[in-house]
Structure formats: C-alpha cells, structure tokens
Amino acid sequence: MNISRPSYRDSTAVGFSTTVRVLIFAGCSVLGLVLGYFIPLIAKWALTLPWVPYEGPLKLITSISGLWGTVIASLLGLAGGLWFAEEVIKDTLHVVVSGETIRLEKDGAVQEFTRETISTVFLDGKQLVIVGNNGEEHARETYEWASGRIAGALTEHGYPWSSDGDPYKDQFRRWVLDTPELPPAVNALLKAREIALRKKEKGEAKELRREVSKLGFVVKDEETRQYWRAQTTGP
C-alpha cells in the first residue's frame, strides 16, 4: 500500500521582501548622497573646533571644492550608502521553508536541513534554533523580524514547531573555567570562545560552536556568558 505524504505549498520565504529591500537601498542611497554632498561643509565646521582629531584628513576633505568636488563627494556618499544597505540585507537572516527542507541564508552563507534530520524548531529569544534527532543543534541564528511569520511558515509546512521554546532549556548549565563534567578539549574550546565573545568576533564564536558540537555538546550564549548541555540527552 502506498502512503502519500501531505501536500504543502512549494516554498515560503520569510525575511526582507523585495519591496523592503528596494526601500532599504533607496533610503540608504538618498542618505548617502545627502551626507556626501554636505561632508565638505561638515569637515570645514569641524576644523573650527579646538579639540577635533584627525585634522589632516579633514583639511583634505575641505580642499574639495567646486562642481567636480561636490559630484565626487556625493558619489562617494552614494557608494557608502549602497554598501551599507547591502551589509544590512546580508546580515539579516532569510529563511526559505519547503515541504522537504529548511534553508537559512545569512552573511553570504547557506545552510540547508532536510525534514528527516529535524526533531523540533523553536525561537529562543531572538534566535531561531533547529534541533536534530539526537538533540544536537543544527543551527542557532539571530532572527529579529516577524517571529509570527516564521512560526506560521514552519507549521504550515508540517515541521515540529515548539511554541513553548527550547524543550532542553532545563538541561543547560552555565560554563565556568575547567568545568569538571566536560572533557578538557571542550573546556579549551569554550575558553577560546569566551574570548571571541568578549571581542565580538561573531565568525570565530560561531566556528568554535561548531567544534564544540562535533565533540557532542551544545552551547548557547547570554551576552558573554556560555551555557552548555550534552547533545544526546533526551528532553
């Protein structure tokens, strides 16, 4: 007997819509143009202040005069605005949910997880968390926009959504240096990760989280404080 799977919509995308992206680029472009146009005047005013630093660069900016100087400054402002808009969009999590996979796109990187490898999905504060079948965390990404939409998209496509948050929350313990219950290698990684968190090195902290996961443990943060649990412990 053939058992047919439920029918879901092809996919649902949650994140900045095309309209919002256009508005971000337009707004940042206009702001960049305006700032670029007025930068020489701002620099000239700043030089009148007795305590202003970086007088050399400011004098160079004020030397830009005439029509071409204004055009160049405005174009530089426009370029800066476009760059800023691109960084804002790139740094915002984009989620694509289908009947078969959940795809996360952020910072130019793509993570994709199949339905069969997912046991539950939930929001932990502002973080979207995808948990695997053995209690491991596949992903923990900051998601600050429209939390109701992401919950709706996942439940619509039949994924196990935990409306009560993390089912493993009572198993987390705060990490302190040389925690005796943890292997030395994990303690060393968490020590390095604490330094990365204090320095706000997000990429390094994320990579160290992956290394901790490979050794069988889950770690989450509250500012620079780290909390851990074993991966394979049931909820």
Secondary structure by P-SEA (a helix, b strand, c coil): cccccccccccccccccaaaaaaaaaaaaaaaaaaaaaaaaaaaaaaacccccaaaaaaaaaacccaaaaaaaaaaaaaaaaaaaaaaaaabbbbbbcccbbbbbcccbbbbbcccccccccccccbbbbbcccccccbbbbbccaaaaaaaaaaaaccccccccccccccbbbbccccccccaaaaaaaaaaaaaaaacaaaaaaaaaaaaaaabbbbbbcccbbbbbbccccc
